[in-house]
Every structure is written in structure tokens, then in C-alpha cells.
Amino acid sequence: MKILRYFVQTIICYGVLFAQELPYGKPNFFQMKEDPKTKELTLATGSVIPQYVIDKIEPVKHLSYDIYHLRITTGKDDPVRFELVPENFSDEMELFFIDLEINGWVGPYSKTVIRNGANLVSGGLGSKNILIEVSVPQGEEMRFPVGRMIIPNGRPDNFDEIMQQGRKRKILPVPNEIKENGSGDSESNGMRIDRDHLRNILLCGYWPPTNEMVRPFSTNEELNPDGWIGDNWEERGYDIHSYFPTFDPPDCEGCGQGEGDLEVDYQDTSEDWWNIVDSINPVAIITFSRGGIDYRWELEWMTTNWDESQWIDDFEEPLLPTPSPPDSTWPHNAPRYSSLPMDSIETAMNLSGLNIYPVIDYTFGTGNYLSEYLGYHGVWYKAQMDSLNQIDRSCYLAGHIHVGGLADWGEALEAVNITLREVIDVLDENITLMGDVNFDGSVSILDLYFIISYLMQEVEFDYNAMLIADVTYDQMIDVFDILQLSDILSNSQ
């Protein structure tokens, strides 16, 4: 058990600034036929890599580049980051941080990638053995682009308050007082209402493995010929729907923009997004994207409403979001927060035995590329629905998860299942009870009395109360709802 715990701690990556899919690159380290020449250095937290060590690094010529390698030993299990020095990036320089424990990496970082970065900090690595790789065109002077080694901040002081606020049960108005000649049907044989299904959960993925792991939840037969598994998933009372782009080949590395729903493009993603949420009206949203090339399941605490100067270019004109910032109702460069049950998801994942390792990123957010953009749309939609204060437009949970590029697709699907179970447990605690027309948190004989009085035109219901009174989900309030509620009350005694 101690060995397993040590292994888990070693490969977990904390809080990656550019923790979404960047313009893809693979370190030269994995392509070189001979062992690279490396300098080794043991660093303490907060230490600056000394210049004399940099000066002694001897580059290796590979293809048309000079490749510099510096091996860092941290001496402890604490996750670390490295400051980036933007003025030292030349036009064609690329920088990677390689986890030698798992042969994974974060990066590449380049002048283009960090040009708009709000927080110039590398991805985090939990490994004691890290290889920094810098490549420049042959003959070009290399100015080392890495500063101090740092440890990211832990959970913020206001974390619990923000999470509680984000998952607060909706406070809805109590039905109007009893009145004579209320709004009931004049024939007292039922009131028809318009309602959507209240129990849809939305999953969105970008690059593999995330698009592949949510594919079984797609209702599109062409994308999911094996059949939709999300119908009343695990008989828990929720339908699970997924949307994602496709790539050729499916196990792509560089991937590009993709095709279909939610292409890796700002304008396409936003247009598809609002059509999707309007069509399925989700009570919870989980957005996914590929993070570093590792095995993590990284729960992002915040996504940010960046203005135009902060986003990284996508593939097609216009290269940046339009409008920017995307959300005119929220301050520029201000975060919105996840309301997913991150602690319980992390615990369940740790107990799962999967070769995918959870971590919560409390620090630098979701990055400045399409992952951040997609994730922000999820929490933005939830905020919009919160402001309406209507049961049929409620979204109780939303948040983003980065998934390591080395994760097995089958195990990633099981990780989705684990995450969904934790999300549904929270939904069951927070979604208003059907039949609770006086919104007191329980279904009782008093609710039955109110529905009978409504049908007798003695009580006036507002729209939310009408929705809750439709216990049979048949878009009618009638005697069948009274019978159903009576059965519920009888069985609970």
C-alpha cells in the first residue's frame, strides 16, 4: 500500500496553466537514438536555476536543431512548477518538461503559446525526476527560458464558501396564497403545462481520450453505432448525453480542429454549444479535454472570462473568440467556479484502482485555449440558468476536467462512470422533490391538499409550482397526479 501511494503521488500533476491541448509537439528526447547529454541539478523549492549550470549544458544536434537537456532532481514528492521567462523565448524555441517516471510531459511552450498567457508558470509535475528540454535552430544562442522552481498554492481560504455557494439549493417562491377563483382549469379536469425533461446530464469532450470516453453516451447512431447507453443511466433517473468532435485517425496526436460537433474552434464551439444546451436543457454539465501527456484526472476549480489579449490562437480565422471576452455579463478576466463535487470525485477515483490519478487544481485555472473556452461555457450556462430561478431551466452543477493523454480509453470511460455517480448523488440531494409544491423540502399531505385545491380552483400556482405538481411527467396536472402522490405518501409511511 505504501508503494502504491508513493507511485500515485509521484505521477500526479498539479494545476497546469496550459493544461489543455496546445499546438501538439513531442519532446525530441523520445526520438533521439542516443542518450542525450544532460547536466544534473538538485533544486530546493524557490530556487533559481543558476546560470553557471546553464552555461555548461552541451547541446546535441538533432535534425536541424540544437537540443539542450537539464535533469532536475527535486528531492521531495511535492509537486513543482517552473516560472517561464518570456523574454528569453526566441521565435523557434520550444520548451518541454518531461516526467521521467512515466515518460509523460507538459508542453510545448513557445513564444507563440506564451505570448498571451496571463500566468507564466509551467505545468506541474509530481515527479522527483524531471528533464527540461529546450530546442533552438542550430547555431542560435540559447537563452534559458526557465526561472525559479515553485510549489503551487493549495486550497484557497474561501474554497468552501465558493463551493457551497455554487451548489446551493435553488430557493424558489412558495405558491401564491389561497384565493377564490384561482387559475385552475375551468372544467377542473387538468391543466396542461409545457415542460422539458428535467433529468438530462451533458458530457462534452474534445481531443482523445475525452471524445472517445464519452462516445457511448451519444444518441447519434453514426457516431455511436454500438448504441446509446445513457438512457436512464444505471436506472438512476437521468439521461446522459454527449457531444464531441471526431478526428482522423481517432488516436491522433496533433489532432487539429476535428469535424462535427464542438470542433476545436472558438466560433464553432460557441455556436454548437448554445444549440446543444437549448435542445437538452441539462441539469448538470461536465466538460472534458486532454491535458498533459500523463494519466491524471484533473478537476479544474475555475475557468476565466478572458479578454482578447489572453486567448491563444486556434486554427482558422477568426483565430480568437468573438466576442471577447465571451461573457458580457461578467467582468473581464474574472473567473467563474466549478460546482462539481471535486472532493468526492477525487476520493472515488483514488479508491477505483484505475491507472488514472485524480488531482484538484485550485490555482491557475484551465488555461487560455479551447479547454478554458469550453469549460467557461459550462459554468456560464449554469449562471444564466441560476438567474432565471425556474425549475425547468435549472442547472445545478457544472465544471471542467482535464484528462491525461496517456489514459487508456476504456479506463477513461470507467472514470466517467465514477464521476457521474458522484455528480448524481449531489443532484439527488439538491433537485427539488417532485410533488413538493410548497417547497418546504419534503413531500407531505399538505402538498396533496394544495394540488387538490388547485384543481378545484381554490389555489393559484405559479409556473414552478405547476411543474412540481406534474408528478406523472405527462404535462398535465390532473387526478392522476393526485393518485401518484397518494401512492408516494402511502409507500413512505
C-alpha positions in Angstrom: 0.0 0.0 0.0 2.8 2.4 0.8 4.5 1.6 -2.6 1.2 2.3 -4.4 0.6 5.5 -2.5 4.1 6.6 -3.4 3.6 5.8 -7.0 0.4 7.7 -7.2 1.9 10.8 -5.5 4.9 10.6 -7.9 2.9 10.8 -11.1 0.1 13.2 -10.2 0.5 16.6 -11.9 -0.9 19.6 -10.2 -2.5 22.7 -11.6 -1.3 23.1 -15.2 -1.5 26.6 -16.6 -1.6 25.4 -20.1 -3.4 22.3 -19.1 -5.3 22.0 -22.2 -4.3 20.7 -25.6 -1.7 23.1 -27.0 -0.4 23.0 -30.6 0.9 19.5 -30.3 4.6 18.6 -30.0 6.5 15.6 -28.8 9.9 16.1 -27.0 12.9 15.3 -29.1 14.1 13.2 -26.1 11.8 10.3 -27.2 13.1 10.4 -30.8 16.8 10.6 -30.3 18.7 7.4 -30.9 21.4 8.0 -28.3 21.1 9.1 -24.7 21.2 12.9 -24.6 24.0 14.7 -22.8 22.5 16.1 -19.6 23.6 18.2 -16.7 22.0 17.2 -13.4 20.9 19.6 -10.7 19.2 19.2 -7.3 16.9 22.1 -6.5 15.1 23.3 -3.4 11.7 25.0 -3.6 12.0 28.6 -4.7 15.5 28.0 -6.1 16.6 29.8 -9.3 18.5 27.6 -11.8 22.0 29.0 -11.6 23.4 30.5 -14.8 26.7 28.6 -14.5 24.8 25.3 -14.8 23.1 26.5 -17.9 26.4 27.6 -19.4 27.8 24.1 -19.0 24.9 22.4 -20.9 26.3 20.9 -24.1 23.7 20.8 -26.9 23.1 17.7 -29.1 22.4 18.3 -32.8 19.1 16.6 -33.8 17.6 17.3 -37.2 18.1 21.0 -37.7 18.0 21.9 -34.0 20.3 22.2 -31.0 18.8 20.3 -28.1 19.6 21.2 -24.6 18.7 18.9 -21.6 18.8 19.6 -17.9 17.9 16.9 -15.4 16.3 18.2 -12.2 16.1 16.2 -9.0 13.6 17.8 -6.6 14.5 15.6 -3.6 10.8 15.5 -2.4 7.4 14.3 -3.5 5.8 17.7 -3.5 4.5 18.8 -6.9 6.5 21.5 -8.6 6.2 24.2 -11.3 8.7 26.3 -13.1 8.5 30.0 -13.9 8.7 30.8 -17.6 10.8 33.8 -18.8 9.0 35.1 -21.9 11.8 37.5 -22.9 14.1 34.5 -23.4 11.9 32.7 -25.9 13.2 33.1 -29.4 10.9 32.7 -32.4 11.5 29.0 -33.0 12.3 27.8 -29.5 10.3 25.0 -27.9 10.3 24.0 -24.2 9.1 20.8 -22.6 9.1 19.5 -19.1 9.4 15.7 -19.1 8.3 13.4 -16.2 10.9 10.7 -16.4 8.9 8.4 -14.1 6.2 7.9 -16.6 7.7 9.2 -19.9 5.0 11.9 -20.0 5.3 15.6 -20.4 3.8 19.0 -20.4 4.3 21.4 -23.2 5.4 22.5 -25.7 5.8 26.1 -24.6 6.9 28.5 -27.3 6.9 32.3 -28.0 3.5 32.0 -29.7 1.9 29.9 -26.9 3.0 32.1 -24.0 2.5 35.3 -25.9 -0.9 35.9 -24.4 -0.5 33.8 -21.2 -1.8 35.5 -18.1 0.2 33.4 -15.7 3.7 32.5 -17.0 4.0 29.3 -15.0 4.7 25.8 -16.3 2.6 22.8 -15.9 3.1 21.0 -12.6 4.8 17.7 -12.1 4.9 15.5 -9.1 7.9 13.5 -10.2 11.3 13.7 -8.4 13.0 13.3 -11.7 12.2 16.0 -14.3 14.0 16.6 -17.6 13.9 20.1 -19.1 14.3 20.2 -22.8 15.0 23.3 -24.8 15.4 23.2 -28.6 16.5 26.1 -30.9 17.7 26.2 -34.5 21.3 25.1 -34.9 23.7 27.8 -34.2 21.2 30.1 -32.4 22.2 31.3 -29.0 20.0 29.8 -26.3 18.8 32.0 -23.5 17.4 29.7 -20.9 13.6 30.3 -20.7 13.1 28.8 -17.2 13.2 30.7 -13.9 12.5 29.5 -10.3 11.1 26.2 -9.2 8.0 26.8 -7.2 5.3 24.8 -5.4 1.7 25.8 -6.3 -0.6 27.2 -3.7 -3.0 24.8 -2.0 -6.7 25.2 -1.4 -7.7 28.8 -1.1 -9.2 30.1 2.1 -12.5 30.8 0.5 -12.8 27.5 -1.3 -15.5 26.0 0.9 -17.6 29.2 0.8 -17.4 29.3 -3.0 -18.2 25.7 -3.5 -21.2 25.9 -1.1 -22.5 28.9 -2.9 -22.1 27.2 -6.3 -24.1 24.1 -5.2 -26.7 26.0 -3.1 -30.1 24.5 -3.4 -32.4 26.8 -5.5 -34.7 28.9 -3.4 -38.0 29.1 -5.3 -41.1 31.0 -4.4 -43.9 29.4 -2.4 -47.2 29.1 -4.3 -49.4 32.1 -4.0 -51.8 32.3 -1.1 -55.1 30.5 -1.4 -57.5 32.6 -3.4 -61.0 32.3 -4.7 -61.4 31.7 -8.4 -57.8 30.9 -9.0 -56.1 29.9 -12.2 -57.2 26.3 -12.4 -58.8 24.8 -15.5 -62.4 25.9 -15.7 -63.6 22.3 -16.1 -61.3 21.1 -13.2 -60.1 18.2 -15.4 -56.5 19.1 -15.6 -54.2 22.0 -16.5 -51.8 21.4 -19.4 -48.2 22.8 -19.0 -45.2 22.9 -21.2 -42.1 21.3 -19.7 -38.8 19.8 -20.8 -37.3 16.6 -19.3 -35.7 17.7 -16.0 -33.1 15.0 -15.8 -30.5 15.4 -18.6 -26.8 15.5 -18.0 -24.4 16.8 -20.6 -20.9 15.5 -21.3 -18.6 17.2 -23.8 -15.2 16.1 -24.9 -12.5 17.5 -27.2 -9.4 15.6 -28.1 -8.8 11.9 -27.4 -9.2 10.2 -25.0 -12.0 12.6 -23.9 -14.1 12.3 -27.1 -13.8 8.6 -27.2 -14.6 8.1 -23.5 -17.9 9.9 -23.8 -18.8 8.4 -27.2 -21.1 5.7 -25.7 -23.3 8.4 -24.4 -24.0 9.9 -27.8 -27.5 9.4 -29.3 -26.1 9.8 -32.8 -26.1 6.3 -34.4 -23.4 7.3 -36.9 -21.0 8.4 -34.1 -22.1 5.6 -31.7 -23.1 2.5 -33.7 -22.9 0.3 -30.6 -26.0 2.1 -29.2 -26.7 4.8 -26.6 -26.0 3.7 -23.0 -27.2 7.0 -21.4 -31.0 6.2 -21.4 -32.0 6.3 -17.7 -28.3 5.5 -17.0 -27.9 2.8 -14.4 -31.7 3.3 -13.6 -30.7 6.4 -11.7 -33.4 8.6 -13.3 -31.0 10.6 -15.5 -30.4 10.6 -19.3 -26.7 11.2 -20.2 -26.0 12.9 -23.5 -22.6 13.5 -25.1 -21.2 15.8 -27.8 -17.7 15.8 -29.3 -15.7 16.3 -32.4 -14.1 13.4 -34.4 -10.6 13.0 -35.7 -8.8 11.0 -38.4 -7.1 8.9 -37.2 -9.1 8.5 -33.9 -5.9 8.1 -31.9 -4.4 11.3 -33.3 -1.6 13.2 -31.6 -1.6 16.6 -33.3 -5.4 16.2 -34.0 -6.1 19.7 -35.3 -9.6 21.1 -35.5 -11.6 17.9 -36.0 -15.0 17.6 -37.5 -18.6 17.6 -36.3 -19.9 19.0 -33.0 -17.7 21.2 -30.9 -14.8 21.5 -33.4 -11.6 22.9 -31.9 -12.5 26.4 -33.0 -13.9 29.2 -30.8 -16.7 30.2 -33.1 -17.8 26.7 -33.9 -17.7 25.6 -30.3 -19.8 28.5 -29.1 -22.4 28.1 -31.9 -22.7 24.4 -31.3 -22.8 24.9 -27.5 -25.9 27.1 -27.3 -27.8 24.8 -29.7 -26.9 21.8 -27.6 -27.9 23.2 -24.2 -31.1 24.6 -25.6 -32.0 21.2 -27.0 -31.4 19.1 -24.0 -31.7 21.5 -21.1 -29.1 19.9 -18.8 -29.3 19.8 -15.0 -25.5 19.1 -14.9 -22.7 19.7 -17.2 -19.2 18.1 -17.3 -16.8 19.3 -20.0 -13.6 17.4 -20.7 -10.4 18.0 -22.7 -7.0 16.4 -23.0 -4.4 17.9 -20.6 -0.8 16.9 -20.3 0.6 13.7 -21.6 0.2 11.7 -18.4 -2.5 9.8 -16.5 -4.2 12.4 -14.5 -7.9 13.3 -13.9 -7.6 16.9 -13.1 -10.6 18.7 -11.7 -10.4 22.4 -12.6 -11.7 24.8 -9.9 -12.0 27.8 -12.1 -12.4 29.0 -15.7 -11.9 32.6 -16.7 -13.7 35.1 -18.9 -10.5 36.2 -20.6 -10.5 39.2 -22.9 -9.0 39.1 -26.4 -5.4 39.7 -25.2 -5.3 36.4 -23.2 -6.5 33.7 -25.6 -4.2 31.5 -27.7 -4.9 31.4 -31.5 -7.0 28.5 -32.8 -6.7 27.0 -36.4 -9.0 29.2 -38.6 -9.8 32.9 -38.9 -11.0 34.5 -36.8 -8.3 33.0 -34.6 -9.7 34.4 -31.3 -13.1 34.4 -29.6 -15.7 36.7 -31.0 -16.9 38.5 -28.9 -14.0 38.6 -26.4 -14.5 38.3 -23.5 -17.2 35.8 -24.4 -19.4 36.7 -21.4 -20.5 40.3 -21.4 -22.4 39.9 -18.1 -19.2 39.1 -16.2 -16.0 41.2 -15.5 -13.1 40.9 -18.0 -10.5 38.3 -16.9 -12.7 37.3 -13.9 -13.2 33.6 -13.0 -16.3 31.6 -12.6 -16.0 28.5 -10.4 -16.8 24.8 -10.8 -19.6 23.4 -8.7 -18.7 19.7 -9.3 -18.3 17.6 -6.1 -14.5 17.6 -6.6 -13.5 16.2 -3.2 -15.9 13.2 -3.6 -14.8 12.6 -7.2 -11.2 12.6 -6.1 -11.9 10.2 -3.3 -13.9 7.8 -5.5 -11.2 7.9 -8.2 -8.5 7.1 -5.6 -10.4 4.0 -4.5 -11.1 2.8 -8.0 -7.9 1.0 -8.8 -7.7 2.7 -12.2 -4.4 3.7 -13.7 -5.8 7.3 -13.8 -5.0 9.6 -10.9 -7.2 12.4 -9.7 -6.0 15.8 -8.6 -7.8 19.1 -7.9 -6.3 22.2 -9.5 -7.1 25.1 -7.1 -4.6 27.5 -8.7 -4.1 28.8 -12.2 -7.3 27.8 -13.8 -7.9 26.0 -17.1 -5.6 27.7 -19.5 -6.2 30.2 -22.3 -7.2 27.9 -25.2 -10.2 25.9 -26.2 -10.3 23.9 -23.0 -10.8 27.1 -21.0 -13.3 28.3 -23.5 -15.4 25.1 -23.4 -15.2 24.9 -19.7 -16.2 28.5 -19.2 -19.3 27.9 -21.4 -20.4 25.2 -18.9 -20.2 27.4 -15.8 -21.5 30.4 -17.7 -24.6 28.4 -18.7 -25.2 27.4 -15.1 -25.0 31.0 -14.0 -27.6 32.0 -16.6 -30.0 29.3 -15.5 -29.5 30.3 -11.9 -30.6 33.8 -12.7 -33.9 32.6 -14.2 -34.9 30.9 -10.9 -37.1 28.4 -12.8 -37.2 24.7 -12.1 -37.5 23.8 -15.8 -34.3 25.8 -16.6 -32.2 24.7 -13.6 -28.6 23.6 -14.0 -27.3 22.5 -10.6 -23.7 21.5 -11.3 -21.1 22.4 -14.0 -17.3 22.1 -14.2 -14.3 21.1 -16.3 -12.0 18.1 -16.1 -8.6 17.6 -17.9 -7.7 14.0 -18.8 -4.2 12.9 -19.3 -3.3 11.9 -22.9 -1.8 8.6 -21.8 -5.1 7.3 -20.2 -6.5 4.1 -21.6 -9.8 4.8 -23.3 -11.6 2.0 -21.5 -10.4 3.1 -18.1 -11.2 6.7 -19.0 -14.8 5.6 -19.7 -14.9 3.9 -16.2 -13.6 7.2 -14.8 -16.5 9.0 -16.4 -18.9 6.5 -14.8 -17.3 7.1 -11.4 -17.6 10.9 -11.9 -21.2 10.6 -13.0 -22.2 8.6 -9.9 -20.8 11.3 -7.6 -22.5 14.1 -9.6 -25.8 12.3 -9.5 -25.6 11.8 -5.7 -25.3 15.6 -5.3 -28.1 16.2 -7.8 -30.4 13.9 -5.9 -29.7 15.9 -2.7 -30.4 19.3 -4.4 -33.0 18.9 -7.1 -36.4 19.9 -5.9 -38.7 17.0 -5.0 -41.5 16.3 -7.4 -44.7 16.9 -5.6 -43.2 19.4 -3.1 -45.4 22.2 -4.4 -44.9 24.3 -1.2 -41.1 24.0 -1.5 -40.6 23.1 2.2 -38.1 20.3 1.4 -40.4 17.4 1.9 -43.5 15.8 0.2 -46.4 15.6 2.6 -50.2 15.6 2.9 -50.0 19.4 2.7 -48.7 19.1 -0.9 -51.6 16.8 -1.7 -54.0 19.3 -0.3 -52.5 22.1 -2.4 -52.8 20.1 -5.6 -56.4 19.2 -4.9 -57.2 22.8 -4.1 -55.6 23.8 -7.3 -57.8 21.5 -9.4 -60.8 22.9 -7.5 -59.7 26.4 -8.5 -59.1 27.4 -4.9 -55.3 27.8 -5.1 -53.3 29.7 -7.7 -49.9 28.1 -8.6 -47.0 29.9 -10.2 -45.2 28.2 -13.0 -42.6 26.5 -10.8 -45.3 25.0 -8.6 -47.2 23.8 -11.7 -44.1 22.0 -12.9 -43.6 20.3 -9.5 -47.2 19.3 -9.3 -46.9 17.3 -12.5 -45.7 14.2 -10.6 -46.5 11.9 -13.5 -44.5 13.9 -16.1 -47.3 13.9 -18.6 -47.6 17.7 -19.0 -50.9 17.7 -17.2 -52.0 18.5 -13.7 -54.9 16.2 -13.1 -56.3 13.4 -10.9 -53.5 11.1 -11.9 -51.0 13.3 -10.2 -53.2 13.1 -7.1 -53.2 9.3 -7.3 -49.5 9.2 -7.9 -48.7 11.5 -5.0 -51.0 9.5 -2.7 -49.1 6.3 -3.6 -45.8 8.0 -2.8 -47.1 9.2 0.6 -48.6 5.7 1.4 -45.3 3.9 0.5 -43.2 6.3 2.6 -45.2 5.5 5.8 
